């Protein structure tokens, strides 16, 4: 992230939490997509997801798990 990205992200609570997450894991942000687990229900949203990742010392990909994007047989 460059200084402009950081300045923009700091304007929202979600952005500030992502900066904290990114500084720890140097990882891409979570992006909602079709078929993804409902993190709003699981973690009360993206902020809760990043909080849980930081707490468990794991990336969101590891926390959410794999297989959710695979089509059923």
N, C-alpha and C positions, 0 to 999 in steps of 0.2 A: 504494500500500500504506500502511496506517496502522500505528501502533506495535504494535498487537496482532498484526497479520499478521506483521510483522517478528520479533516476539518468538517466535511459534510457529514460523516458518520457520527461525529460528536453532537450533532444537532438533535438526535433522537435517542431515547432510552435503549431501543433495540440496537442502534448503531454503536452506542457506547459499550453494550454488552458484547457485541461482535468484536470490537477492538480488543477487549479483555480476552475473549476466546482466541482470537487470531494471534495475539502476542504469546499465548501459551502453546498453541498447536501449529501456527503458521499454516492454517488450513482454509479451504474455501468456505464461503458462507452456505448455510442451509438454504435450499430453494424448494419451495412447494412444487409438487408435480403430481400429475395424475397417477393414482395408485399408491402414492406414498402413505406411510402410516400417519394417522391423525395426531400430529404432535400437539395440537391445541387441546385434545382430550388427554393425551399422555403426559404432557409437561406444562400445560397451561400456556402454550405458545413458544415462539422462538427464544424468548428471553429465558424461560424455564428450561428449554432444551440446552442452551449454552451454559446455564447455571449447573445443570446436572452433569454435563460434560466436564466442566471444570472440577466439580466435586469428585467425580469418579476418575478424573485424569484420563479421559478418553475422547476421541473425536466423535462428531455426531454420526458419522458413518458407522463406527464401531458400536455406538450406543443404540442406534436405530436398528442395526443388524442388516444382514444381507438377505436376499431372496424376495424382498417385497416388490422388486421390479421385474421379477420373472413371471412369465405368463403361466397359468396353471396348465397342466397336461390334459 
